[in-house]
Amino acid sequence: MEHTDEQAARALLRWYAEMGVDEAVAPQPADLYSWTAQEQTFARPTRQSADRAPAPQPQPVAPEPTVDEAIKTAEKIAAACSDFEALDAAVRSFDGCPLKTGAKNTVFTDGVVGAELLVIGEAPGREEDQTGKPFVGRAGQLLDRMLASIGRSRTENALISNVIFWRPPANRAPTPLETAVCRPFVDRLIEISAPKAILIAGGAPLQALLGVTGIMRARGIWREVETASGTTIPAIPTYHPAFLLRQPTGKRLAWADLQSLAEKLKER
């Protein structure tokens, strides 16, 4: 069967498409071999320049802020907060702590602002990250019972927070750099709430707030937390409720710490 001119044209167009030809520059194909040297010199640089076009240069990316810069930024922001509402908004909008990118919620405080007792723990866990409130899991339920034993409650006369406001991956312990970035906000919370006493729950906040390691030796001993501005508040370390869930034998010592705390609150 003989092909018609139309069929031949369609076949040629299909072949052009398969070969990548997508633009017609002349009614007839060009025979480069029949061109003069001058014509070839005129035509080829355009094709070569297109083939060898320089690759696009990446746009400069602003460097990530250093830890020192993040701490200075946190100090400046925290110092500018005159009340709790401003501080709460500042913490939630702060992006200087890398933990925030992997967290669902900012977990700052729960309870009564200005209460006589401020409880400071370590960092949010899974339940806290989901709800946006500190100490709401099993450890939080135990903390509520511990506070109730000395007539304290987060709904009436206690404020609860942490030294870290975003959940660390896999609930790992926060690093010193992470706590350092959050510390200006903790200091400002202490200054604004002005509690009569601080209950430090666990080894991580013990080290972050007092620079002391070893909760076993440090618990039950009164010290003072000093903020960057010089404000000092009496503080007593005790076991973290999560530790007491794993080691119930420590509850006796924690009870003694709570009795000491109750006496201190009465004194002041």
Buried (B, 14 or more C-beta within 10 A) or exposed (E): EEEEEEEEEEEEEEEEEEEEEEEEEEEEEEEEEEBEEEEEEEEEEEEEEEEEEEEEEEEEEEEEEEBEEBBBBBBEBBBEBEEBEBBBEBBEEBEBBBBBEEBBBBBBBBBBBEBBBBBBBBBBBEBBBBBBBBBBBEBBEBBBEBBEEBEBBBEEBBBBBBBBBBBBEEEEBBBEEBBBBBBBBBBBBBBBBEBBBBBBBBBBBBBBBBEBEEBEEBBBEEBEBBBEEEBEBBBBBBBBBBBBBEEEEBBEBBBEBBEBBBEBBEEE
